[in-house]
Amino acid sequence: MKSTDKTSWLTVNGEDANALALKLQSEVEAKISSGKYTARDVSYLKTLNRPVLSEKLNVSEERLEKLRALCQAWDIEIRASSISSHRPIIGPLIVLVKKTLQPLLKILLRDTINQQRNFNAAVITAVVDLTNEIEKVKTHTKS
């Protein structure tokens, strides 16, 4: 993921965002090292071309915060909370089976999860476009 270009691979509002790109790159590398991301995940994301907005975003701070929250929540993954069982005798066996099945489920549902991620990203793009259009109409009717 190392970039040798002088310009950033990430642009915000049409301008290079080198500091943000470096931060994202280091976070992704840390997640790859910890096993949370794989090289396949990174390759998949590199092929996505999802500009959230093709023009300047003109929204209130309140709406901007809501859009930020959406952008942070678009990514989904299968992750189990603490796996436990209250059954005294067979509880450890149940926990073992659940922990064994979890990686298998992740593999079997990988394509479905990627489809859901694509849908979520497309919905966020549509919401941003609609929000921007609403603000334009509001601004135009006030004039």
C-alpha positions as a printed NumPy array, in Angstrom:
array([[  0.   ,   0.   ,   0.   ],
       [  2.995,   2.292,  -0.043],
       [  2.542,   5.27 ,  -2.327],
       [  5.539,   6.678,  -4.164],
       [  3.646,   9.532,  -5.82 ],
       [  4.054,  13.072,  -4.551],
       [  0.295,  13.494,  -4.769],
       [ -2.016,  11.697,  -2.419],
       [ -4.158,   8.737,  -3.464],
       [ -6.914,  10.367,  -1.397],
       [ -8.62 ,  13.629,  -2.285],
       [-11.083,  15.609,  -0.213],
       [-13.035,  18.329,  -1.953],
       [-10.788,  17.934,  -4.991],
       [ -7.564,  18.506,  -3.069],
       [ -4.897,  16.068,  -1.924],
       [ -5.339,  14.903,   1.66 ],
       [ -1.851,  13.624,   2.43 ],
       [ -2.161,  13.673,   6.23 ],
       [ -5.447,  11.772,   6.139],
       [ -4.063,   9.332,   3.564],
       [ -1.044,   8.587,   5.78 ],
       [ -3.266,   8.063,   8.823],
       [ -5.571,   5.719,   6.902],
       [ -2.618,   3.825,   5.475],
       [ -1.083,   3.253,   8.915],
       [ -4.439,   2.145,  10.353],
       [ -4.977,  -0.327,   7.51 ],
       [ -1.449,  -1.708,   7.906],
       [ -2.077,  -2.167,  11.638],
       [ -5.329,  -4.017,  10.941],
       [ -3.601,  -6.259,   8.403],
       [ -0.874,  -7.028,  10.954],
       [ -3.472,  -7.863,  13.608],
       [ -5.345, -10.141,  11.19 ],
       [ -8.514,  -8.016,  11.063],
       [ -7.956,  -7.28 ,   7.334],
       [ -6.434,  -9.541,   4.711],
       [ -4.642,  -8.713,   1.478],
       [ -7.808,  -9.87 ,  -0.325],
       [ -9.871,  -7.288,   1.581],
       [ -7.466,  -4.522,   0.604],
       [ -7.466,  -5.632,  -3.048],
       [-11.26 ,  -5.659,  -3.06 ],
       [-11.447,  -2.149,  -1.639],
       [ -8.864,  -0.847,  -4.116],
       [-11.158,  -1.839,  -6.984],
       [-14.106,   0.117,  -5.604],
       [-14.715,   3.513,  -7.119],
       [-17.324,   5.183,  -4.965],
       [-16.961,   8.943,  -4.969],
       [-19.45 ,  10.08 ,  -2.363],
       [-20.051,  13.383,  -4.106],
       [-18.957,  14.767,  -7.437],
       [-19.361,  18.396,  -6.441],
       [-19.017,  20.635,  -3.392],
       [-21.052,  19.57 ,  -0.373],
       [-23.152,  22.374,   1.047],
       [-24.918,  21.161,   4.199],
       [-25.443,  22.315,   7.757],
       [-23.132,  21.11 ,  10.52 ],
       [-25.943,  18.964,  11.934],
       [-26.505,  17.185,   8.624],
       [-22.773,  16.864,   8.09 ],
       [-22.455,  15.04 ,  11.425],
       [-25.274,  12.675,  10.43 ],
       [-23.544,  11.963,   7.114],
       [-20.255,  11.325,   8.92 ],
       [-22.   ,   8.826,  11.189],
       [-23.423,   7.047,   8.128],
       [-20.008,   6.913,   6.49 ],
       [-18.505,   5.378,   9.611],
       [-21.239,   2.733,   9.88 ],
       [-21.343,   1.506,   6.257],
       [-18.837,  -1.294,   6.795],
       [-20.207,  -4.481,   8.3  ],
       [-18.548,  -7.651,   9.407],
       [-19.442, -10.832,  11.218],
       [-18.073, -10.609,  14.689],
       [-19.228, -12.434,  17.714],
       [-19.538, -10.773,  21.009],
       [-18.21 , -12.697,  23.922],
       [-19.105, -16.329,  23.285],
       [-20.231, -18.004,  26.481],
       [-22.697, -20.509,  27.84 ],
       [-24.445, -20.703,  31.187],
       [-24.83 , -24.493,  31.021],
       [-22.536, -26.085,  33.606],
       [-21.64 , -29.402,  31.967],
       [-22.032, -28.977,  28.198],
       [-21.34 , -25.227,  28.21 ],
       [-17.648, -25.518,  27.299],
       [-18.532, -27.808,  24.378],
       [-21.144, -25.336,  23.119],
       [-18.604, -22.491,  23.318],
       [-16.024, -24.585,  21.446],
       [-18.501, -25.391,  18.654],
       [-19.533, -21.722,  18.312],
       [-15.917, -20.562,  18.182],
       [-15.117, -23.233,  15.587],
       [-18.079, -22.333,  13.367],
       [-17.49 , -18.572,  13.404],
       [-14.524, -18.527,  10.933],
       [-16.418, -20.911,   8.637],
       [-19.433, -18.592,   8.629],
       [-17.188, -15.639,   7.753],
       [-15.845, -17.534,   4.741],
       [-19.286, -18.689,   3.593],
       [-20.838, -15.234,   3.945],
       [-17.93 , -13.175,   2.516],
       [-19.637, -12.492,  -0.826],
       [-22.937, -11.613,   0.848],
       [-21.153,  -9.214,   3.194],
       [-19.385,  -7.572,   0.223],
       [-22.743,  -7.159,  -1.545],
       [-24.144,  -5.534,   1.585],
       [-21.125,  -3.218,   1.805],
       [-21.648,  -2.195,  -1.843],
       [-25.306,  -1.503,  -1.151],
       [-24.491,   0.504,   1.964],
       [-21.936,   2.593,   0.059],
       [-24.42 ,   3.236,  -2.769],
       [-27.114,   4.269,  -0.298],
       [-24.74 ,   6.665,   1.435],
       [-23.865,   8.195,  -1.934],
       [-27.562,   8.649,  -2.72 ],
       [-28.258,  10.155,   0.718],
       [-25.375,  12.615,   0.303],
       [-26.636,  13.613,  -3.156],
       [-30.197,  14.075,  -1.902],
       [-29.051,  16.023,   1.132],
       [-26.978,  18.304,  -1.05 ],
       [-29.925,  18.829,  -3.42 ],
       [-32.225,  19.689,  -0.501],
       [-29.74 ,  22.294,   0.701],
       [-29.49 ,  23.758,  -2.818],
       [-33.267,  24.048,  -3.068],
       [-33.456,  25.651,   0.372],
       [-30.734,  28.135,  -0.516],
       [-32.347,  28.896,  -3.894],
       [-35.83 ,  29.499,  -2.396],
       [-34.398,  31.856,   0.266],
       [-32.87 ,  34.072,  -2.431]])
